[in-house]
Amino acid sequence: MPFQTDRPYASASVMVKAVRELEAGLKPHLLGPALPVTHKLTDEQRDGLMENVRRVIVRTIAAAAKNPRHRRAVENQLRQPRFRFLEQIPEARVALETALQRAGLEIDLE
């Protein structure tokens, strides 16, 4: 199924919980062991990351498309450790790459 930006994939609380789990151990304020990149996402983590990607597309990339000064916000967002799991959600990765391209932003997701 193609990635949709017009409906949420998870509630804000599920998204925040998932992001914290995926970034634990990699940020000083998030205690816990860091998950290896080979960690298989749970359904809740997958939904939370998909919602985060949706919000990045709808809010952050959309703002950068209107005002190039917001490009740094997009770069900062995409450098977050949670995005190392995008390979497990190819439809979200494609949607993110497409949104970046449409906004005229050349940012590598690697």
N, C-alpha and C positions, 0 to 999 in steps of 0.2 A: 504494500500500500504506500502511495506517495506521502511524503511529509506534508502536514497541513499546518499553516500558521494561523488559521482562523478559529481554532478551538484549543483549549488547554489540554495538555496531556496529563497533568497532575496539579494538585493544589499547591499553593505556595509553601505550605508546611512540608509536604512530601518532597518538593524540589529542594528546599533548604536541607532537610535531613539527608537526602541523597548526596548533595554536593559536599556536605560535611564528611560523610562516610568516604567519598571518593578522594577527598583532599586531606584526610586525617594523616598525621605524621609527616606531611609535606609542607605544612604551614605551622609556624610556631604556636599559634593560638588554638590549633586543633590537635588535641592529644590523641594518641592511639597509634597503632602500627600502620604504616603506609601499605596500601594494597598494591600488589604487583600489577603491572600492566596486563598480565595474563589473567587477572581476576575476571571471572565471568559475572557480568552484571546480574543482579537480582531483578525481578520485574519492577520493583519499586525504584531501584537505582536507575534502571533504564527509563522509566517514565519520568523520573525527576530530571535526568539529564536531557531528555527530549524536551521537557518543558523549559529548561534553562536555554537550550538552543533556540527554541521558538521565541523566547523573550529577547534573546540577543538579536535575532533577525528582525523582529517587529519593533524593538525599541532602539537598541544601540546602533545597529547597522542602518536602520532607517534615519536616525538622527545624523549619522555620519554622511549619508547620501545627500542630505540637505545642507550640511555645513561641514566642510572638510576639516575644520578644527576639532571635530569629534573623532577623527581617525585614531588618535592615541587611545581613546576609550575602548575602541574595538580591539586594537592591538593588545591592550592590557587585559581585556576580558578573555581573549583567545589564548593568552599565555597561562591561564589558570590550569592547574594540574588535572582538573576534572576532564578536560578535553582530550587527554591521552586515551580515553576509552571510546572515542568516536568511531574507531574502526569496528566496534561491535554494533553500531547503529548506522549502517551505510546510508540509509535514506536521510538521516539528519545531517550527516556529513555533506552529502550532495546538496541538500537544501542550503546549508551554510555557505558552501562554495559558490553556489548560484547567486545567493543574496549578495555576497561580497563582489562578485563579478558585475552584477547589475548596478551596484552602488559605485562601481569604478574603483574599488579598493583591491589592491594587489597585496594580499596578506597570505602567507604560506601557513597552512594548518599543521605542518610537520613539526 
